[in-house]
Amino acid sequence: TAGLNTLAKAAGKLYFGSATDNPELSDSAYVKILSNAKEFGQITPGNSMKWDATEPTRGTFTFTNGDVIANLAKTNGQLLRGHNCVWHNQLPSWVSSGSFTAADLTTVIQNHCSTVVGHYKGQVYSWDVVNEPFNDDGTWRSDVFYNTLNTTYVSIALQAARAADPNAKLYINDYNIENSGAKATAMLNLVKQLIADGVPIDGVGFQCHFIVGSVPTSFQTVLEQFTALGLEVAITELDIRMTLPETDALLAQQAKDYQSVVQACMNVEKCVGITIWDYTDKYSWVPSTFSGQGAACPWDSNLAIKPAYNGIVAALS
Ligand code: G3I
């Protein structure tokens, strides 16, 4: 076929992309497909730009692994999504168990976001500046940021990111906001407030970690609620897992599910692109997190395409 990115661009999207991670880059067969810009016009580092990877001790920054991914994107002519500045997970313990005054944590966030975003200035299409701020019931996640600064940490991070790279699109990224409900409403209310307050915000990322046979039904409607505010949206971490073992019936349903999710983005002009959370079952995060589940990606663990790939092609064509 023409390749997923080629098809996405022909249909007016900016990119079709994939997450990747540094340990996988020693697998040359894997890298060959990842680097094929006909398939992937964008990559996201799965781990190596996170806080624990970039600022393991206060004020000491390491960009070695993140730079490998950024350079790979450059070599391949691919866009880069930065992931992420502020998240409750994968924090170094000096942040997660630190006791900070509000003023001190503000400085910590400003320094982290401006240093990391500044390091990649000019190389990143979009940054997940804030990741997963909400619980599934739409309340704010109780983490060091919220508990110390209430909701103001969001604007602190966004403002620091904007100053560090004025051309990067700044996103808030979350999961379980793809269907109408309390969590999607909470995100909508947050971005409305940010816009009203003049805080820089360009987009909302919908992670889209789904389950075969139960992909959201109101996804397009939700996307449109966000684009109606003038924001862009993107599918940032798509995968659709199943209970193993995989069967022909499950793989066929998975193809339909991939098609319908990608179609929702196709139907929304300001849905700029789609990123799968790695392209192959060989390196998916799913089996290690959900015991007995997996086979969530469009390529199997032998790097061969699955019916899901054709589902995506059908939506992009
Ligand atoms: O870095 C350590 C390494 O030192 C150690 O030897 C090794 C032993 O298991 O673990 C390494 O840490 C792992 C890390 O990935 C880096 O490989 C963690 O155990 C593992 O839990 C971590 O998983 C990542 C997960 O985020 C953590 O929350 C996945 O690779 C990554 O794909 C996943 O990505 C997240 C997005 O960032 C946000 N949205 C959800 C998505 C899926 O969970």
py3Dmol code that shows the C-alpha trace and the ligand (Angstrom):
import py3Dmol

protein = """\
ATOM      1  CA  THR A   1       0.000   0.000   0.000  1.00  0.00           C
ATOM      2  CA  ALA A   2       0.911   3.668  -0.059  1.00  0.00           C
ATOM      3  CA  GLY A   3       1.659   3.649   3.670  1.00  0.00           C
ATOM      4  CA  LEU A   4      -0.347   5.052   6.558  1.00  0.00           C
ATOM      5  CA  ASN A   5       1.364   8.446   6.692  1.00  0.00           C
ATOM      6  CA  THR A   6       1.150   8.915   2.936  1.00  0.00           C
ATOM      7  CA  LEU A   7      -2.572   8.180   3.069  1.00  0.00           C
ATOM      8  CA  ALA A   8      -3.118  10.428   6.101  1.00  0.00           C
ATOM      9  CA  LYS A   9      -1.372  13.347   4.438  1.00  0.00           C
ATOM     10  CA  ALA A  10      -3.241  12.839   1.180  1.00  0.00           C
ATOM     11  CA  ALA A  11      -6.431  13.089   3.240  1.00  0.00           C
ATOM     12  CA  GLY A  12      -5.351  16.411   4.751  1.00  0.00           C
ATOM     13  CA  LYS A  13      -3.898  15.256   8.067  1.00  0.00           C
ATOM     14  CA  LEU A  14      -0.464  16.384   9.241  1.00  0.00           C
ATOM     15  CA  TYR A  15       0.820  12.927  10.116  1.00  0.00           C
ATOM     16  CA  PHE A  16       0.255   9.321  11.013  1.00  0.00           C
ATOM     17  CA  GLY A  17       2.791   8.342  13.656  1.00  0.00           C
ATOM     18  CA  SER A  18       4.005   5.900  16.271  1.00  0.00           C
ATOM     19  CA  ALA A  19       5.500   5.930  19.719  1.00  0.00           C
ATOM     20  CA  THR A  20       8.881   4.306  20.132  1.00  0.00           C
ATOM     21  CA  ASP A  21      11.400   3.742  22.895  1.00  0.00           C
ATOM     22  CA  ASN A  22      15.178   3.639  23.125  1.00  0.00           C
ATOM     23  CA  PRO A  23      15.675  -0.074  23.980  1.00  0.00           C
ATOM     24  CA  GLU A  24      13.850  -1.066  20.782  1.00  0.00           C
ATOM     25  CA  LEU A  25      16.217   0.848  18.572  1.00  0.00           C
ATOM     26  CA  SER A  26      18.751  -1.972  18.637  1.00  0.00           C
ATOM     27  CA  ASP A  27      16.229  -4.055  16.646  1.00  0.00           C
ATOM     28  CA  SER A  28      17.109  -3.205  13.048  1.00  0.00           C
ATOM     29  CA  ALA A  29      14.025  -4.831  11.500  1.00  0.00           C
ATOM     30  CA  TYR A  30      11.888  -2.772  13.882  1.00  0.00           C
ATOM     31  CA  VAL A  31      13.757   0.452  13.125  1.00  0.00           C
ATOM     32  CA  LYS A  32      13.470  -0.095   9.396  1.00  0.00           C
ATOM     33  CA  ILE A  33       9.663   0.013   9.530  1.00  0.00           C
ATOM     34  CA  LEU A  34       9.586   2.798  12.128  1.00  0.00           C
ATOM     35  CA  SER A  35      11.843   4.926   9.926  1.00  0.00           C
ATOM     36  CA  ASN A  36       9.743   4.483   6.809  1.00  0.00           C
ATOM     37  CA  ALA A  37       8.184   7.920   6.447  1.00  0.00           C
ATOM     38  CA  LYS A  38       5.531   6.467   4.140  1.00  0.00           C
ATOM     39  CA  GLU A  39       4.162   4.622   7.168  1.00  0.00           C
ATOM     40  CA  PHE A  40       5.091   7.069   9.943  1.00  0.00           C
ATOM     41  CA  GLY A  41       5.463  10.797   9.574  1.00  0.00           C
ATOM     42  CA  GLN A  42       5.750  11.395  13.304  1.00  0.00           C
ATOM     43  CA  ILE A  43       7.247   9.697  16.364  1.00  0.00           C
ATOM     44  CA  THR A  44       6.799  10.117  20.117  1.00  0.00           C
ATOM     45  CA  PRO A  45       9.313   8.972  22.737  1.00  0.00           C
ATOM     46  CA  GLY A  46       7.487   6.497  24.983  1.00  0.00           C
ATOM     47  CA  ASN A  47       9.658   7.213  28.001  1.00  0.00           C
ATOM     48  CA  SER A  48      12.828   9.160  27.371  1.00  0.00           C
ATOM     49  CA  MET A  49      11.528  12.726  27.673  1.00  0.00           C
ATOM     50  CA  LYS A  50       9.659  12.092  30.917  1.00  0.00           C
ATOM     51  CA  TRP A  51      10.673  13.769  34.168  1.00  0.00           C
ATOM     52  CA  ASP A  52      12.463  10.747  35.683  1.00  0.00           C
ATOM     53  CA  ALA A  53      14.495  10.414  32.501  1.00  0.00           C
ATOM     54  CA  THR A  54      15.336  14.094  32.017  1.00  0.00           C
ATOM     55  CA  GLU A  55      15.788  15.533  35.524  1.00  0.00           C
ATOM     56  CA  PRO A  56      16.544  12.595  37.840  1.00  0.00           C
ATOM     57  CA  THR A  57      18.023  14.898  40.440  1.00  0.00           C
ATOM     58  CA  ARG A  58      17.075  18.500  40.941  1.00  0.00           C
ATOM     59  CA  GLY A  59      18.689  20.776  38.400  1.00  0.00           C
ATOM     60  CA  THR A  60      20.649  17.994  36.668  1.00  0.00           C
ATOM     61  CA  PHE A  61      19.309  17.325  33.189  1.00  0.00           C
ATOM     62  CA  THR A  62      20.069  14.377  30.918  1.00  0.00           C
ATOM     63  CA  PHE A  63      18.890  14.402  27.342  1.00  0.00           C
ATOM     64  CA  THR A  64      20.912  11.510  25.938  1.00  0.00           C
ATOM     65  CA  ASN A  65      18.013   9.146  25.241  1.00  0.00           C
ATOM     66  CA  GLY A  66      15.577  11.871  24.281  1.00  0.00           C
ATOM     67  CA  ASP A  67      18.104  13.219  21.815  1.00  0.00           C
ATOM     68  CA  VAL A  68      18.390   9.791  20.183  1.00  0.00           C
ATOM     69  CA  ILE A  69      14.661   9.866  19.423  1.00  0.00           C
ATOM     70  CA  ALA A  70      14.738  13.524  18.328  1.00  0.00           C
ATOM     71  CA  ASN A  71      17.653  12.820  16.009  1.00  0.00           C
ATOM     72  CA  LEU A  72      15.917   9.755  14.589  1.00  0.00           C
ATOM     73  CA  ALA A  73      12.907  11.919  13.726  1.00  0.00           C
ATOM     74  CA  LYS A  74      15.178  14.457  12.081  1.00  0.00           C
ATOM     75  CA  THR A  75      17.038  11.806  10.070  1.00  0.00           C
ATOM     76  CA  ASN A  76      13.770  10.244   8.947  1.00  0.00           C
ATOM     77  CA  GLY A  77      12.065  13.549   8.146  1.00  0.00           C
ATOM     78  CA  GLN A  78       9.426  12.892  10.802  1.00  0.00           C
ATOM     79  CA  LEU A  79       7.597  15.256  13.132  1.00  0.00           C
ATOM     80  CA  LEU A  80       8.232  14.851  16.847  1.00  0.00           C
ATOM     81  CA  ARG A  81       5.699  14.971  19.676  1.00  0.00           C
ATOM     82  CA  GLY A  82       7.250  15.819  23.036  1.00  0.00           C
ATOM     83  CA  HIS A  83       5.975  13.642  25.895  1.00  0.00           C
ATOM     84  CA  ASN A  84       5.731  15.009  28.567  1.00  0.00           C
ATOM     85  CA  CYS A  85       6.510  17.870  30.998  1.00  0.00           C
ATOM     86  CA  VAL A  86       4.217  17.429  34.011  1.00  0.00           C
ATOM     87  CA  TRP A  87       2.686  14.069  34.934  1.00  0.00           C
ATOM     88  CA  HIS A  88       1.993  12.290  38.226  1.00  0.00           C
ATOM     89  CA  ASN A  89       3.741   9.130  37.023  1.00  0.00           C
ATOM     90  CA  GLN A  90       7.415   8.426  36.315  1.00  0.00           C
ATOM     91  CA  LEU A  91       8.464  11.285  38.542  1.00  0.00           C
ATOM     92  CA  PRO A  92      11.827  11.125  40.255  1.00  0.00           C
ATOM     93  CA  SER A  93      11.366  10.713  44.002  1.00  0.00           C
ATOM     94  CA  TRP A  94      12.761  14.185  44.697  1.00  0.00           C
ATOM     95  CA  VAL A  95       9.608  15.502  43.048  1.00  0.00           C
ATOM     96  CA  SER A  96       6.999  12.896  44.019  1.00  0.00           C
ATOM     97  CA  SER A  97       7.995  12.737  47.670  1.00  0.00           C
ATOM     98  CA  GLY A  98       9.374  16.199  48.032  1.00  0.00           C
ATOM     99  CA  SER A  99       7.736  18.629  50.385  1.00  0.00           C
ATOM    100  CA  PHE A 100       7.551  21.925  48.619  1.00  0.00           C
ATOM    101  CA  THR A 101       6.096  25.287  49.357  1.00  0.00           C
ATOM    102  CA  ALA A 102       3.886  26.572  46.557  1.00  0.00           C
ATOM    103  CA  ALA A 103       6.589  29.036  45.540  1.00  0.00           C
ATOM    104  CA  ASP A 104       9.274  26.348  45.501  1.00  0.00           C
ATOM    105  CA  LEU A 105       7.229  23.897  43.418  1.00  0.00           C
ATOM    106  CA  THR A 106       6.357  26.702  41.008  1.00  0.00           C
ATOM    107  CA  THR A 107      10.069  27.270  40.446  1.00  0.00           C
ATOM    108  CA  VAL A 108      10.637  23.524  40.059  1.00  0.00           C
ATOM    109  CA  ILE A 109       7.923  23.216  37.391  1.00  0.00           C
ATOM    110  CA  GLN A 110       9.067  26.353  35.577  1.00  0.00           C
ATOM    111  CA  ASN A 111      12.662  25.200  35.531  1.00  0.00           C
ATOM    112  CA  HIS A 112      11.775  21.679  34.388  1.00  0.00           C
ATOM    113  CA  CYS A 113       9.390  22.699  31.615  1.00  0.00           C
ATOM    114  CA  SER A 114      11.485  25.543  30.290  1.00  0.00           C
ATOM    115  CA  THR A 115      14.691  23.497  30.304  1.00  0.00           C
ATOM    116  CA  VAL A 116      13.204  20.412  28.637  1.00  0.00           C
ATOM    117  CA  VAL A 117      11.050  22.273  26.118  1.00  0.00           C
ATOM    118  CA  GLY A 118      13.886  24.742  25.519  1.00  0.00           C
ATOM    119  CA  HIS A 119      16.355  21.918  24.853  1.00  0.00           C
ATOM    120  CA  TYR A 120      14.164  20.690  21.993  1.00  0.00           C
ATOM    121  CA  LYS A 121      13.198  24.145  20.755  1.00  0.00           C
ATOM    122  CA  GLY A 122      12.510  24.094  17.032  1.00  0.00           C
ATOM    123  CA  GLN A 123      12.468  20.278  16.892  1.00  0.00           C
ATOM    124  CA  VAL A 124       9.030  19.505  18.301  1.00  0.00           C
ATOM    125  CA  TYR A 125       5.668  19.825  16.585  1.00  0.00           C
ATOM    126  CA  SER A 126       3.668  19.495  19.791  1.00  0.00           C
ATOM    127  CA  TRP A 127       4.287  18.953  23.494  1.00  0.00           C
ATOM    128  CA  ASP A 128       2.121  17.101  25.976  1.00  0.00           C
ATOM    129  CA  VAL A 129       2.799  19.778  28.564  1.00  0.00           C
ATOM    130  CA  VAL A 130       0.347  18.378  31.093  1.00  0.00           C
ATOM    131  CA  ASN A 131      -0.482  14.689  31.087  1.00  0.00           C
ATOM    132  CA  GLU A 132      -3.448  13.007  32.773  1.00  0.00           C
ATOM    133  CA  PRO A 133      -4.583  15.712  35.224  1.00  0.00           C
ATOM    134  CA  PHE A 134      -7.948  14.073  35.981  1.00  0.00           C
ATOM    135  CA  ASN A 135      -9.310  11.027  37.732  1.00  0.00           C
ATOM    136  CA  ASP A 136     -11.878   9.005  35.816  1.00  0.00           C
ATOM    137  CA  ASP A 137     -14.735  10.675  37.708  1.00  0.00           C
ATOM    138  CA  GLY A 138     -13.577  14.098  36.508  1.00  0.00           C
ATOM    139  CA  THR A 139     -12.080  15.208  39.819  1.00  0.00           C
ATOM    140  CA  TRP A 140      -8.502  16.423  39.876  1.00  0.00           C
ATOM    141  CA  ARG A 141      -5.853  13.808  40.435  1.00  0.00           C
ATOM    142  CA  SER A 142      -4.338  14.062  43.880  1.00  0.00           C
ATOM    143  CA  ASP A 143      -0.616  14.404  43.180  1.00  0.00           C
ATOM    144  CA  VAL A 144       2.207  16.630  44.358  1.00  0.00           C
ATOM    145  CA  PHE A 145       1.282  19.271  41.781  1.00  0.00           C
ATOM    146  CA  TYR A 146      -2.419  19.553  42.593  1.00  0.00           C
ATOM    147  CA  ASN A 147      -1.910  19.088  46.299  1.00  0.00           C
ATOM    148  CA  THR A 148       0.623  21.908  46.449  1.00  0.00           C
ATOM    149  CA  LEU A 149      -0.609  24.332  43.798  1.00  0.00           C
ATOM    150  CA  ASN A 150      -4.226  23.386  43.209  1.00  0.00           C
ATOM    151  CA  THR A 151      -5.084  23.783  39.515  1.00  0.00           C
ATOM    152  CA  THR A 152      -2.596  26.599  38.940  1.00  0.00           C
ATOM    153  CA  TYR A 153       0.195  24.146  38.075  1.00  0.00           C
ATOM    154  CA  VAL A 154      -1.406  23.726  34.644  1.00  0.00           C
ATOM    155  CA  SER A 155      -0.997  27.357  33.652  1.00  0.00           C
ATOM    156  CA  ILE A 156       2.447  27.525  35.265  1.00  0.00           C
ATOM    157  CA  ALA A 157       3.607  24.647  33.054  1.00  0.00           C
ATOM    158  CA  LEU A 158       1.919  25.944  29.889  1.00  0.00           C
ATOM    159  CA  GLN A 159       3.355  29.431  30.287  1.00  0.00           C
ATOM    160  CA  ALA A 160       6.858  28.087  30.856  1.00  0.00           C
ATOM    161  CA  ALA A 161       6.565  25.843  27.788  1.00  0.00           C
ATOM    162  CA  ARG A 162       5.301  28.689  25.592  1.00  0.00           C
ATOM    163  CA  ALA A 163       8.191  30.912  26.599  1.00  0.00           C
ATOM    164  CA  ALA A 164      10.715  28.125  25.949  1.00  0.00           C
ATOM    165  CA  ASP A 165       9.488  27.235  22.437  1.00  0.00           C
ATOM    166  CA  PRO A 166       6.928  29.682  21.056  1.00  0.00           C
ATOM    167  CA  ASN A 167       6.374  27.579  17.930  1.00  0.00           C
ATOM    168  CA  ALA A 168       5.546  24.279  19.615  1.00  0.00           C
ATOM    169  CA  LYS A 169       1.864  23.424  19.912  1.00  0.00           C
ATOM    170  CA  LEU A 170       1.022  23.006  23.570  1.00  0.00           C
ATOM    171  CA  TYR A 171      -1.291  20.149  24.537  1.00  0.00           C
ATOM    172  CA  ILE A 172      -2.995  18.667  27.540  1.00  0.00           C
ATOM    173  CA  ASN A 173      -3.226  14.901  27.080  1.00  0.00           C
ATOM    174  CA  ASP A 174      -5.460  12.363  28.827  1.00  0.00           C
ATOM    175  CA  TYR A 175      -7.285   9.028  28.561  1.00  0.00           C
ATOM    176  CA  ASN A 176     -10.944   8.129  29.074  1.00  0.00           C
ATOM    177  CA  ILE A 177     -11.973  11.526  27.723  1.00  0.00           C
ATOM    178  CA  GLU A 178     -12.947   9.992  24.365  1.00  0.00           C
ATOM    179  CA  ASN A 179     -16.566   9.393  25.346  1.00  0.00           C
ATOM    180  CA  SER A 180     -18.973  11.983  26.707  1.00  0.00           C
ATOM    181  CA  GLY A 181     -18.998  11.911  30.465  1.00  0.00           C
ATOM    182  CA  ALA A 182     -17.621  13.456  33.611  1.00  0.00           C
ATOM    183  CA  LYS A 183     -13.952  13.230  32.600  1.00  0.00           C
ATOM    184  CA  ALA A 184     -14.473  14.699  29.118  1.00  0.00           C
ATOM    185  CA  THR A 185     -16.562  17.476  30.677  1.00  0.00           C
ATOM    186  CA  ALA A 186     -13.840  18.207  33.216  1.00  0.00           C
ATOM    187  CA  MET A 187     -11.274  18.539  30.415  1.00  0.00           C
ATOM    188  CA  LEU A 188     -13.622  20.734  28.406  1.00  0.00           C
ATOM    189  CA  ASN A 189     -14.182  23.006  31.384  1.00  0.00           C
ATOM    190  CA  LEU A 190     -10.450  23.200  32.064  1.00  0.00           C
ATOM    191  CA  VAL A 191      -9.536  24.265  28.532  1.00  0.00           C
ATOM    192  CA  LYS A 192     -12.428  26.747  28.422  1.00  0.00           C
ATOM    193  CA  GLN A 193     -11.103  28.336  31.598  1.00  0.00           C
ATOM    194  CA  LEU A 194      -7.530  28.411  30.267  1.00  0.00           C
ATOM    195  CA  ILE A 195      -8.691  30.110  27.085  1.00  0.00           C
ATOM    196  CA  ALA A 196     -10.761  32.613  29.074  1.00  0.00           C
ATOM    197  CA  ASP A 197      -7.719  33.355  31.238  1.00  0.00           C
ATOM    198  CA  GLY A 198      -5.441  33.853  28.241  1.00  0.00           C
ATOM    199  CA  VAL A 199      -3.241  30.876  29.137  1.00  0.00           C
ATOM    200  CA  PRO A 200      -1.454  29.390  26.098  1.00  0.00           C
ATOM    201  CA  ILE A 201      -3.143  26.149  25.013  1.00  0.00           C
ATOM    202  CA  ASP A 202      -3.268  24.830  21.446  1.00  0.00           C
ATOM    203  CA  GLY A 203      -4.570  21.323  21.599  1.00  0.00           C
ATOM    204  CA  VAL A 204      -5.994  18.401  23.495  1.00  0.00           C
ATOM    205  CA  GLY A 205      -4.578  14.906  23.075  1.00  0.00           C
ATOM    206  CA  PHE A 206      -6.877  11.902  23.256  1.00  0.00           C
ATOM    207  CA  GLN A 207      -4.769   8.907  24.235  1.00  0.00           C
ATOM    208  CA  CYS A 208      -7.236   6.271  22.963  1.00  0.00           C
ATOM    209  CA  HIS A 209      -6.115   3.168  24.852  1.00  0.00           C
ATOM    210  CA  PHE A 210      -9.128   1.069  23.921  1.00  0.00           C
ATOM    211  CA  ILE A 211     -10.498  -2.461  24.211  1.00  0.00           C
ATOM    212  CA  VAL A 212     -11.613  -4.546  21.212  1.00  0.00           C
ATOM    213  CA  GLY A 213     -15.395  -4.509  20.902  1.00  0.00           C
ATOM    214  CA  SER A 214     -15.889  -1.467  23.102  1.00  0.00           C
ATOM    215  CA  VAL A 215     -14.462   1.594  21.421  1.00  0.00           C
ATOM    216  CA  PRO A 216     -16.262   4.832  22.316  1.00  0.00           C
ATOM    217  CA  THR A 217     -19.362   5.740  20.385  1.00  0.00           C
ATOM    218  CA  SER A 218     -19.381   9.489  20.989  1.00  0.00           C
ATOM    219  CA  PHE A 219     -15.734  10.126  20.091  1.00  0.00           C
ATOM    220  CA  GLN A 220     -16.367  12.324  17.068  1.00  0.00           C
ATOM    221  CA  THR A 221     -18.903  14.402  19.010  1.00  0.00           C
ATOM    222  CA  VAL A 222     -16.411  14.902  21.817  1.00  0.00           C
ATOM    223  CA  LEU A 223     -13.639  15.880  19.385  1.00  0.00           C
ATOM    224  CA  GLU A 224     -15.979  18.462  17.877  1.00  0.00           C
ATOM    225  CA  GLN A 225     -16.750  19.945  21.300  1.00  0.00           C
ATOM    226  CA  PHE A 226     -13.040  20.711  21.659  1.00  0.00           C
ATOM    227  CA  THR A 227     -12.401  21.954  18.133  1.00  0.00           C
ATOM    228  CA  ALA A 228     -15.429  24.260  18.536  1.00  0.00           C
ATOM    229  CA  LEU A 229     -13.315  26.137  21.087  1.00  0.00           C
ATOM    230  CA  GLY A 230     -10.697  26.818  18.426  1.00  0.00           C
ATOM    231  CA  LEU A 231      -8.312  24.108  19.620  1.00  0.00           C
ATOM    232  CA  GLU A 232      -6.757  21.358  17.556  1.00  0.00           C
ATOM    233  CA  VAL A 233      -7.076  17.762  18.691  1.00  0.00           C
ATOM    234  CA  ALA A 234      -5.038  14.618  18.052  1.00  0.00           C
ATOM    235  CA  ILE A 235      -5.153  10.915  18.748  1.00  0.00           C
ATOM    236  CA  THR A 236      -1.944  10.534  20.698  1.00  0.00           C
ATOM    237  CA  GLU A 237      -1.544   6.967  22.018  1.00  0.00           C
ATOM    238  CA  LEU A 238      -3.918   4.690  20.120  1.00  0.00           C
ATOM    239  CA  ASP A 239      -3.980   0.962  20.768  1.00  0.00           C
ATOM    240  CA  ILE A 240      -6.875  -1.508  21.019  1.00  0.00           C
ATOM    241  CA  ARG A 241      -6.194  -4.480  23.260  1.00  0.00           C
ATOM    242  CA  MET A 242      -7.924  -7.838  23.525  1.00  0.00           C
ATOM    243  CA  THR A 243      -8.040 -10.728  25.945  1.00  0.00           C
ATOM    244  CA  LEU A 244      -5.576 -13.296  24.630  1.00  0.00           C
ATOM    245  CA  PRO A 245      -5.368 -15.586  22.759  1.00  0.00           C
ATOM    246  CA  GLU A 246      -6.036 -13.668  19.567  1.00  0.00           C
ATOM    247  CA  THR A 247      -8.628 -15.271  17.296  1.00  0.00           C
ATOM    248  CA  ASP A 248      -9.665 -14.460  13.734  1.00  0.00           C
ATOM    249  CA  ALA A 249     -12.901 -13.044  15.105  1.00  0.00           C
ATOM    250  CA  LEU A 250     -11.097 -10.767  17.560  1.00  0.00           C
ATOM    251  CA  LEU A 251      -8.654  -9.609  14.904  1.00  0.00           C
ATOM    252  CA  ALA A 252     -11.556  -8.837  12.563  1.00  0.00           C
ATOM    253  CA  GLN A 253     -13.344  -6.863  15.273  1.00  0.00           C
ATOM    254  CA  GLN A 254     -10.089  -5.061  16.056  1.00  0.00           C
ATOM    255  CA  ALA A 255      -9.831  -4.024  12.386  1.00  0.00           C
ATOM    256  CA  LYS A 256     -13.338  -2.542  12.556  1.00  0.00           C
ATOM    257  CA  ASP A 257     -12.494  -0.789  15.802  1.00  0.00           C
ATOM    258  CA  TYR A 258      -9.303   0.770  14.423  1.00  0.00           C
ATOM    259  CA  GLN A 259     -11.263   1.889  11.385  1.00  0.00           C
ATOM    260  CA  SER A 260     -13.982   3.572  13.418  1.00  0.00           C
ATOM    261  CA  VAL A 261     -11.550   5.370  15.732  1.00  0.00           C
ATOM    262  CA  VAL A 262      -9.431   6.668  12.855  1.00  0.00           C
ATOM    263  CA  GLN A 263     -12.603   7.605  10.973  1.00  0.00           C
ATOM    264  CA  ALA A 264     -13.673   9.869  13.836  1.00  0.00           C
ATOM    265  CA  CYS A 265     -10.429  11.838  13.434  1.00  0.00           C
ATOM    266  CA  MET A 266     -10.859  11.889   9.657  1.00  0.00           C
ATOM    267  CA  ASN A 267     -14.314  13.412  10.074  1.00  0.00           C
ATOM    268  CA  VAL A 268     -13.001  16.311  12.176  1.00  0.00           C
ATOM    269  CA  GLU A 269     -10.948  18.803  10.203  1.00  0.00           C
ATOM    270  CA  LYS A 270      -8.947  20.027  13.180  1.00  0.00           C
ATOM    271  CA  CYS A 271      -8.005  16.526  14.273  1.00  0.00           C
ATOM    272  CA  VAL A 272      -4.441  16.936  13.026  1.00  0.00           C
ATOM    273  CA  GLY A 273      -2.995  13.457  13.321  1.00  0.00           C
ATOM    274  CA  ILE A 274      -2.996   9.978  14.752  1.00  0.00           C
ATOM    275  CA  THR A 275      -0.252   8.312  16.802  1.00  0.00           C
ATOM    276  CA  ILE A 276      -0.294   4.624  17.728  1.00  0.00           C
ATOM    277  CA  TRP A 277       1.387   3.687  21.022  1.00  0.00           C
ATOM    278  CA  ASP A 278       4.061   1.728  19.221  1.00  0.00           C
ATOM    279  CA  TYR A 279       3.234  -0.016  16.005  1.00  0.00           C
ATOM    280  CA  THR A 280       4.032  -3.611  16.931  1.00  0.00           C
ATOM    281  CA  ASP A 281       2.809  -6.083  19.549  1.00  0.00           C
ATOM    282  CA  LYS A 282       6.477  -6.911  20.071  1.00  0.00           C
ATOM    283  CA  TYR A 283       6.968  -3.718  22.070  1.00  0.00           C
ATOM    284  CA  SER A 284       3.500  -2.850  23.331  1.00  0.00           C
ATOM    285  CA  TRP A 285       3.124  -1.721  26.948  1.00  0.00           C
ATOM    286  CA  VAL A 286      -0.174  -3.620  27.282  1.00  0.00           C
ATOM    287  CA  PRO A 287       0.790  -7.191  28.340  1.00  0.00           C
ATOM    288  CA  SER A 288       2.961  -6.017  31.217  1.00  0.00           C
ATOM    289  CA  THR A 289       0.169  -3.800  32.556  1.00  0.00           C
ATOM    290  CA  PHE A 290      -2.957  -5.856  31.837  1.00  0.00           C
ATOM    291  CA  SER A 291      -2.280  -9.506  32.574  1.00  0.00           C
ATOM    292  CA  GLY A 292      -3.759 -11.806  29.912  1.00  0.00           C
ATOM    293  CA  GLN A 293      -4.325  -8.975  27.441  1.00  0.00           C
ATOM    294  CA  GLY A 294      -2.377  -7.753  24.456  1.00  0.00           C
ATOM    295  CA  ALA A 295      -2.210  -7.931  20.649  1.00  0.00           C
ATOM    296  CA  ALA A 296      -3.212  -4.269  20.696  1.00  0.00           C
ATOM    297  CA  CYS A 297      -1.168  -2.945  17.769  1.00  0.00           C
ATOM    298  CA  PRO A 298      -1.598  -3.012  13.966  1.00  0.00           C
ATOM    299  CA  TRP A 299       1.612  -5.016  13.432  1.00  0.00           C
ATOM    300  CA  ASP A 300       2.084  -8.389  15.148  1.00  0.00           C
ATOM    301  CA  SER A 301       5.084  -9.460  17.195  1.00  0.00           C
ATOM    302  CA  ASN A 302       6.835 -10.694  14.028  1.00  0.00           C
ATOM    303  CA  LEU A 303       6.451  -7.215  12.512  1.00  0.00           C
ATOM    304  CA  ALA A 304       3.832  -8.413  10.023  1.00  0.00           C
ATOM    305  CA  ILE A 305       0.721  -6.320   9.438  1.00  0.00           C
ATOM    306  CA  LYS A 306      -2.564  -7.482  10.982  1.00  0.00           C
ATOM    307  CA  PRO A 307      -6.151  -6.931   9.804  1.00  0.00           C
ATOM    308  CA  ALA A 308      -6.087  -3.799  11.999  1.00  0.00           C
ATOM    309  CA  TYR A 309      -3.680  -2.233   9.522  1.00  0.00           C
ATOM    310  CA  ASN A 310      -6.254  -2.616   6.755  1.00  0.00           C
ATOM    311  CA  GLY A 311      -8.902  -1.114   9.015  1.00  0.00           C
ATOM    312  CA  ILE A 312      -6.753   1.984   9.374  1.00  0.00           C
ATOM    313  CA  VAL A 313      -6.117   2.085   5.622  1.00  0.00           C
ATOM    314  CA  ALA A 314      -9.871   1.914   4.983  1.00  0.00           C
ATOM    315  CA  ALA A 315     -10.469   4.946   7.191  1.00  0.00           C
ATOM    316  CA  LEU A 316      -7.575   6.953   5.746  1.00  0.00           C
ATOM    317  CA  SER A 317      -8.480   6.232   2.131  1.00  0.00           C
TER     318      SER A 317
END
"""
ligand_1 = """\
43
G3I
O 13.633 2.534 33.702
C 13.445 1.288 34.344
C 14.689 0.456 34.237
O 15.720 1.079 34.938
C 14.393 -0.942 34.805
O 15.510 -1.758 34.618
C 13.193 -1.560 34.125
C 12.823 -2.894 34.724
O 11.482 -3.225 34.471
O 12.097 -0.691 34.266
C 12.308 0.566 33.671
O 11.183 1.349 33.826
C 10.064 1.008 33.008
C 9.809 2.164 32.037
O 8.630 1.925 31.310
C 10.969 2.367 31.068
O 11.134 1.226 30.284
C 8.871 0.825 33.906
O 9.046 -0.352 34.688
C 7.598 0.703 33.089
O 6.478 0.716 33.959
C 7.498 1.880 32.151
O 6.305 1.714 31.398
C 5.906 2.846 30.657
C 4.618 3.425 31.234
O 4.196 4.515 30.431
C 4.799 3.893 32.659
O 3.685 4.548 33.092
C 5.663 2.397 29.232
O 6.895 1.960 28.648
C 5.074 3.560 28.419
O 4.703 3.077 27.151
C 3.836 4.080 29.140
O 3.290 5.144 28.403
C 2.124 5.773 28.959
C 2.164 7.231 28.548
O 3.374 7.809 28.937
C 0.983 8.001 29.139
N -0.271 7.358 28.819
C -0.358 5.942 29.137
C 0.801 5.179 28.493
C 0.672 3.682 28.735
O 0.814 3.392 30.096
"""
view = py3Dmol.view(width=600, height=400)
view.addModel(protein, "pdb")
view.setStyle({"model": 0}, {"cartoon": {"style": "trace"}})
view.addModel(ligand_1, "xyz")
view.setStyle({"model": 1}, {"stick": {}})
view.zoomTo()
view.show()
